[in-house]
Amino acid sequence: MVKKCDISGTGVMSGNNVSHANNRSRRRFMPNLQVVSLFSEALNQTFKLKVCTKTLRSIEHNGGLDAYLENTSASKLTLEALQIKKALVKVKGVAAKPETAKTVKTTSARVAKVAAKKAAK
């Protein structure tokens, strides 16, 4: 099972355990993932996602899933979050933050690639 946040993409980091004698041994820092159901008011739909607690706090701070996705740039979101954001833009009509042409092009290409993989299955 992948230890990665479905919205921000935060994953496992590596580092060292350092003893009192300054001996170093490798270790892994796991993200604090929680399975939560997030409701999108604009889409009138609930999404069950694995989200790290840091991202969950950011979602609550911004006022919900819809506001968080509108205010976050596409380069900081995972493909699942980009698909939800694309559906939000389609429903609302316009994005809250204008994206640069390069970001929109690469984001659309990433979403299209994922859709093609799902269609192939």
CYANA upper distance limits for C-alpha pairs under 8 A (distance plus 0.5 A):
  3 LYS  CA     11 GLY  CA      6.39
  3 LYS  CA     12 VAL  CA      7.00
  3 LYS  CA     30 MET  CA      7.85
  3 LYS  CA     31 PRO  CA      7.63
  3 LYS  CA     33 LEU  CA      8.06
  4 LYS  CA      9 GLY  CA      6.13
  4 LYS  CA     10 THR  CA      6.02
  4 LYS  CA     11 GLY  CA      4.92
  4 LYS  CA     12 VAL  CA      7.65
  4 LYS  CA     31 PRO  CA      7.91
  4 LYS  CA     33 LEU  CA      8.16
  4 LYS  CA     50 LYS  CA      8.18
  4 LYS  CA     51 VAL  CA      8.47
  5 CYS  CA      9 GLY  CA      5.16
  5 CYS  CA     10 THR  CA      5.67
  5 CYS  CA     11 GLY  CA      7.07
  5 CYS  CA     33 LEU  CA      7.27
  5 CYS  CA     50 LYS  CA      6.22
  5 CYS  CA     51 VAL  CA      5.28
  5 CYS  CA     52 CYS  CA      6.08
  6 ASP  CA     49 LEU  CA      6.65
  6 ASP  CA     50 LYS  CA      6.05
  6 ASP  CA     51 VAL  CA      6.31
  6 ASP  CA     78 THR  CA      7.00
  6 ASP  CA     80 GLU  CA      7.07
  6 ASP  CA     81 ALA  CA      7.51
  7 ILE  CA     51 VAL  CA      7.05
  7 ILE  CA     55 THR  CA      8.09
  7 ILE  CA     77 LEU  CA      6.27
  7 ILE  CA     78 THR  CA      5.99
  7 ILE  CA     80 GLU  CA      7.39
  7 ILE  CA     81 ALA  CA      5.70
  8 SER  CA     51 VAL  CA      8.47
  8 SER  CA     55 THR  CA      7.28
  8 SER  CA     76 LYS  CA      6.76
  8 SER  CA     77 LEU  CA      5.58
  8 SER  CA     78 THR  CA      6.44
  8 SER  CA     81 ALA  CA      8.48
  9 GLY  CA     76 LYS  CA      8.48
  9 GLY  CA     77 LEU  CA      7.35
  9 GLY  CA     78 THR  CA      6.20
 10 THR  CA     31 PRO  CA      7.50
 10 THR  CA     52 CYS  CA      7.86
 11 GLY  CA     30 MET  CA      7.69
 11 GLY  CA     31 PRO  CA      6.64
 12 VAL  CA     28 ARG  CA      7.18
 12 VAL  CA     29 PHE  CA      6.25
 12 VAL  CA     30 MET  CA      5.43
 12 VAL  CA     31 PRO  CA      6.58
 13 MET  CA     28 ARG  CA      6.31
 13 MET  CA     29 PHE  CA      5.53
 13 MET  CA     30 MET  CA      7.19
 14 SER  CA     26 ARG  CA      7.74
 14 SER  CA     27 ARG  CA      6.34
 14 SER  CA     28 ARG  CA      4.93
 14 SER  CA     29 PHE  CA      6.25
 15 GLY  CA     26 ARG  CA      6.29
 15 GLY  CA     27 ARG  CA      5.98
 15 GLY  CA     28 ARG  CA      6.73
 15 GLY  CA     29 PHE  CA      7.81
 16 ASN  CA     24 ARG  CA      6.24
 16 ASN  CA     25 SER  CA      5.82
 16 ASN  CA     26 ARG  CA      4.99
 16 ASN  CA     27 ARG  CA      5.90
 17 ASN  CA     23 ASN  CA      8.42
 17 ASN  CA     24 ARG  CA      6.06
 17 ASN  CA     25 SER  CA      5.75
 17 ASN  CA     26 ARG  CA      6.69
 17 ASN  CA     27 ARG  CA      6.75
 18 VAL  CA     22 ASN  CA      5.98
 18 VAL  CA     23 ASN  CA      6.09
 18 VAL  CA     24 ARG  CA      5.28
 18 VAL  CA     25 SER  CA      7.34
 19 SER  CA     23 ASN  CA      5.74
 19 SER  CA     24 ARG  CA      7.17
 31 PRO  CA     52 CYS  CA      6.82
 32 ASN  CA     52 CYS  CA      5.69
 32 ASN  CA     53 THR  CA      6.50
 33 LEU  CA     50 LYS  CA      6.53
 33 LEU  CA     51 VAL  CA      5.84
 33 LEU  CA     52 CYS  CA      4.72
 33 LEU  CA     53 THR  CA      6.94
 34 GLN  CA     50 LYS  CA      5.98
 34 GLN  CA     51 VAL  CA      5.91
 34 GLN  CA     52 CYS  CA      6.50
 34 GLN  CA     53 THR  CA      7.39
 35 VAL  CA     48 LYS  CA      7.38
 35 VAL  CA     49 LEU  CA      6.12
 35 VAL  CA     50 LYS  CA      4.90
 35 VAL  CA     51 VAL  CA      6.78
 36 VAL  CA     48 LYS  CA      6.17
 36 VAL  CA     49 LEU  CA      6.11
 36 VAL  CA     50 LYS  CA      6.87
 36 VAL  CA     51 VAL  CA      7.43
 37 SER  CA     46 THR  CA      6.69
 37 SER  CA     47 PHE  CA      5.90
 37 SER  CA     48 LYS  CA      4.77
 37 SER  CA     49 LEU  CA      6.80
 38 LEU  CA     46 THR  CA      6.05
 38 LEU  CA     47 PHE  CA      5.70
 38 LEU  CA     48 LYS  CA      6.86
 38 LEU  CA     49 LEU  CA      7.95
 38 LEU  CA     65 LEU  CA      7.17
 39 PHE  CA     44 ASN  CA      7.69
 39 PHE  CA     45 GLN  CA      6.35
 39 PHE  CA     46 THR  CA      4.80
 39 PHE  CA     47 PHE  CA      6.75
 39 PHE  CA     64 GLY  CA      8.42
 39 PHE  CA     65 LEU  CA      7.39
 40 SER  CA     44 ASN  CA      6.07
 40 SER  CA     45 GLN  CA      5.95
 40 SER  CA     46 THR  CA      6.67
 40 SER  CA     47 PHE  CA      8.21
 40 SER  CA     64 GLY  CA      8.21
 40 SER  CA     65 LEU  CA      6.51
 40 SER  CA     66 ASP  CA      6.36
 41 GLU  CA     45 GLN  CA      7.56
 41 GLU  CA     66 ASP  CA      7.60
 42 ALA  CA     66 ASP  CA      7.63
 42 ALA  CA     88 LEU  CA      7.25
 42 ALA  CA     91 VAL  CA      7.63
 42 ALA  CA     92 LYS  CA      7.98
 43 LEU  CA     87 ALA  CA      8.20
 43 LEU  CA     88 LEU  CA      7.21
 43 LEU  CA     91 VAL  CA      7.73
 51 VAL  CA     55 THR  CA      7.06
 51 VAL  CA     56 LEU  CA      6.95
 52 CYS  CA     56 LEU  CA      6.81
 53 THR  CA     57 ARG  CA      6.65
 54 LYS  CA     58 SER  CA      6.94
 55 THR  CA     59 ILE  CA      6.68
 56 LEU  CA     60 GLU  CA      6.81
 57 ARG  CA     61 HIS  CA      6.54
 58 SER  CA     62 ASN  CA      6.65
 58 SER  CA     68 TYR  CA      7.91
 59 ILE  CA     63 GLY  CA      6.91
 59 ILE  CA     64 GLY  CA      5.82
 59 ILE  CA     65 LEU  CA      6.28
 59 ILE  CA     67 ALA  CA      8.30
 59 ILE  CA     68 TYR  CA      5.92
 60 GLU  CA     64 GLY  CA      5.93
 60 GLU  CA     65 LEU  CA      8.34
 62 ASN  CA     67 ALA  CA      6.41
 62 ASN  CA     68 TYR  CA      5.93
 63 GLY  CA     67 ALA  CA      6.45
 63 GLY  CA     68 TYR  CA      7.58
 64 GLY  CA     68 TYR  CA      6.70
 65 LEU  CA     69 LEU  CA      6.66
 66 ASP  CA     70 GLU  CA      6.74
 66 ASP  CA     85 LYS  CA      8.38
 66 ASP  CA     88 LEU  CA      7.89
 67 ALA  CA     71 ASN  CA      6.66
 68 TYR  CA     72 THR  CA      6.58
 69 LEU  CA     73 SER  CA      8.40
 69 LEU  CA     81 ALA  CA      8.04
 69 LEU  CA     85 LYS  CA      6.41
 70 GLU  CA     85 LYS  CA      7.57
 70 GLU  CA     95 ALA  CA      7.01
 70 GLU  CA     96 ALA  CA      5.98
 70 GLU  CA     97 LYS  CA      7.16
 71 ASN  CA     96 ALA  CA      7.16
 71 ASN  CA     97 LYS  CA      6.80
 72 THR  CA     76 LYS  CA      7.46
 72 THR  CA     77 LEU  CA      8.07
 73 SER  CA     77 LEU  CA      7.65
 73 SER  CA     97 LYS  CA      8.27
 73 SER  CA     99 GLU  CA      7.87
 74 ALA  CA     82 LEU  CA      7.24
 74 ALA  CA     99 GLU  CA      8.36
 74 ALA  CA    103 THR  CA      7.52
 74 ALA  CA    104 VAL  CA      8.37
 74 ALA  CA    107 THR  CA      7.31
 75 SER  CA    103 THR  CA      7.56
 75 SER  CA    107 THR  CA      8.16
 77 LEU  CA     81 ALA  CA      6.32
 77 LEU  CA     82 LEU  CA      6.71
 78 THR  CA     82 LEU  CA      6.64
 79 LEU  CA     83 GLN  CA      6.73
 79 LEU  CA    110 ARG  CA      7.66
 79 LEU  CA    111 VAL  CA      6.87
 79 LEU  CA    114 VAL  CA      8.10
 80 GLU  CA     84 ILE  CA      7.03
 81 ALA  CA     85 LYS  CA      6.59
 82 LEU  CA     86 LYS  CA      6.49
 82 LEU  CA    107 THR  CA      8.20
 82 LEU  CA    111 VAL  CA      7.73
 83 GLN  CA     87 ALA  CA      6.80
 83 GLN  CA    111 VAL  CA      7.25
 84 ILE  CA     88 LEU  CA      6.76
 85 LYS  CA     89 VAL  CA      6.71
 86 LYS  CA     90 LYS  CA      6.73
 87 ALA  CA     91 VAL  CA      6.77
 88 LEU  CA     92 LYS  CA      6.50
 89 VAL  CA     93 GLY  CA      5.92
 89 VAL  CA     94 VAL  CA      6.13
 89 VAL  CA     95 ALA  CA      6.03
 90 LYS  CA     94 VAL  CA      8.01
 99 GLU  CA    103 THR  CA      6.79
 99 GLU  CA    104 VAL  CA      6.77
100 THR  CA    104 VAL  CA      6.80
101 ALA  CA    105 LYS  CA      6.62
102 LYS  CA    106 THR  CA      6.76
103 THR  CA    107 THR  CA      6.40
104 VAL  CA    108 SER  CA      6.48
105 LYS  CA    109 ALA  CA      6.73
106 THR  CA    110 ARG  CA      6.69
107 THR  CA    111 VAL  CA      6.72
108 SER  CA    112 ALA  CA      6.53
109 ALA  CA    113 LYS  CA      6.63
110 ARG  CA    114 VAL  CA      6.89
111 VAL  CA    115 ALA  CA      6.70
112 ALA  CA    116 ALA  CA      6.63
113 LYS  CA    117 LYS  CA      6.83
114 VAL  CA    118 LYS  CA      6.78
115 ALA  CA    119 ALA  CA      6.65
116 ALA  CA    120 ALA  CA      6.66
117 LYS  CA    121 LYS  CA      7.04
